[in-house]
């Protein structure tokens, strides 16, 4: 659905600012972003097998960031920026309570900053946007956190969007004894699913409105400041893939690594998505969804039981917010019966509840479009990002209430510690808000209340919108823990 620039600004309550500085806008009730359409010939859905990224384990891991080419669309080679020259990058597997050192070697023509999204990490190893790496850097991850599905991606100031779009993203899984003791599906029945969208030029290259002086590529990034949507849905780097499964339970670690696209996932024919974990690890009890909303940066750990489907059945993971080529995500093909000793227990973990009655203060973070000089910028509390000017100085160990106020779709992400969602517009949170979160979808003209407590590490961190084009257009704020 296309609307005028004035209509988009009016929806934000900013029509009086006019349309200066804006390119064409795509705004639907479900997305704040601009659609890029592919000119490459696209494959039929459900013909590519689902790739599984290789795993790397150990207390010391080395990953080299380099340019490569990857066959994403059949018969075409797509230039990528890849961790170890692949997209997604290798899945790093670490153990809670054991420090892991990941050495990143930069063989790219641009600087990088690696952020472990969801990591409980000292500030010097968090991938602060201005802590740029041109050669190599040892990132030390202490492992002082629960088992969870994390991911690592580039966080270079002003260029996170194009560098993630070109391929700089991968999973990082933390395991612990509590999770290992549960009878959940494991081995080849535990599968990470990185969902992204991309647009492709005729030669197979990624279509992205890049503006990067390091590469001497002029671009029109500001015309896409509302966010970039692609018309091809990929899972683990493959377009609309298919996975052959047994008629048993599977555990899927779902990550929305898209720059701006939101998804509403559902299985057709219908089957429940049983959520067992969120951004920050296991829930206390399973939550059953028939439809699961997933904003950029969010992770959902779900179990799907295919036992009710006969061999030969196809089960499609649909995107109910999509249309045309973006309405399908992937397909599961049930190929055989098999024994299954897995289960989803009614109690998964003991999740500490942050008591809002013990909060020492309430802060408001306002995410909005503002006019700065002759430009429009996405801002936090009316200001553009200033790396050396913190907007908050929370004390370690203290609980605070944070109210996130939004004018459009803004997935809010905080570094260092997860939070708990207390309310949406003063009402109980959504079922998908359960557990420890580090990213929450804040919708147009909505406010969301969070309980936040930072621990262990003093230093500078950031909050930001995880629509990466919003982040790159200044929608980020520094805070310093003390």
Secondary structure by P-SEA (a helix, b strand, c coil): ccccaaaaaaaacccccccccccbbbbcccccbbbbbbcccccccccccccccccccccbbbbbbbbbcccccccbbbbbbcccccccccbbbbbccbbbbbbbbbcccbbbbbbccccccccccccccccccccbbbbbbcccccccbbbbbbbccccaaaaaaaccbbbbbbbccccccccccccccbbbbbccccccccccccccccccccccccccccccccbbbbcccccccccbbbbbbccbbbbbbccccccbbbbbbbbcccccccccccccccccbbbbbcbbbbcccbbbbbccccccccccbbbbbccccccccccccbbbbbcbbbbbccccccccccccccccccccbbbbbbbbbbbccccccccccccccccccccccccccbbbbbbbbbccccccccccbbbbbcccccccccccccccccbbbbcccbbbbbbbbbccccccccccccaaaaaaaccbbbbbcc
